[in-house]
């Protein structure tokens, strides 16, 4: 019955985190099994427009490389900070989290169009990390067990790590920039004098991901579950007047 326990634990993962990380794993496995190649997945505006390969708008965010350390490292970070965001800042607000995904994808794709980047999964992960770090400024973290720092420094630590291992910082910087744009539009600007919320979640997303449960008209709650429980505050019933005793003759 171990597989049933694992399946139940898998289903307990929040829906957005579960969907995105599963798609990343399945994409990498498909490449490993040679069902597809990275050439079928990368961001290419020409192929999308001329050959209608619109799936590239999504698959460019799902590929982190072959099954190696870089893939495992990015997948762990993606799962961890996507999960933390969905369970804290976006708890009960799945539609807003989906809106964040849409904003991040559109902004990243726009930048990639002018910078000729083809795989954007690393940038998307960095965006998630950045937003989480800014919304949890007092959390202290450890990096590989020896570097202790507060959460807002995490993106800088990751940028330094990418530079140390010889990876390009361009993709990570794009993720930081997009993450900061979302943080500014959602958390900073609306709280300024005269500010307002720019990124408004469409109604259809709210209806799809955060439906309001309708009350059952035939539901009859218990007295303790009713407003005011047990009719607190209702007027007390008046005692019935006692019948007057009639004295019997001779008493």
Secondary structure as GFF3:
##gff-version 3
##sequence-region A 1 251
A	DSSP	alpha_helix	2	11	.	.	.	ID=ss1
A	DSSP	alpha_helix	15	32	.	.	.	ID=ss2
A	DSSP	three_ten_helix	38	40	.	.	.	ID=ss3
A	DSSP	alpha_helix	45	51	.	.	.	ID=ss4
A	DSSP	alpha_helix	56	59	.	.	.	ID=ss5
A	DSSP	alpha_helix	69	87	.	.	.	ID=ss6
A	DSSP	alpha_helix	94	115	.	.	.	ID=ss7
A	DSSP	alpha_helix	121	135	.	.	.	ID=ss8
A	DSSP	beta_strand	140	143	.	.	.	ID=ss9
A	DSSP	beta_strand	147	150	.	.	.	ID=ss10
A	DSSP	three_ten_helix	151	153	.	.	.	ID=ss11
A	DSSP	alpha_helix	154	164	.	.	.	ID=ss12
A	DSSP	alpha_helix	170	183	.	.	.	ID=ss13
A	DSSP	pi_helix	184	188	.	.	.	ID=ss14
A	DSSP	three_ten_helix	189	191	.	.	.	ID=ss15
A	DSSP	alpha_helix	203	209	.	.	.	ID=ss16
A	DSSP	three_ten_helix	223	225	.	.	.	ID=ss17
###
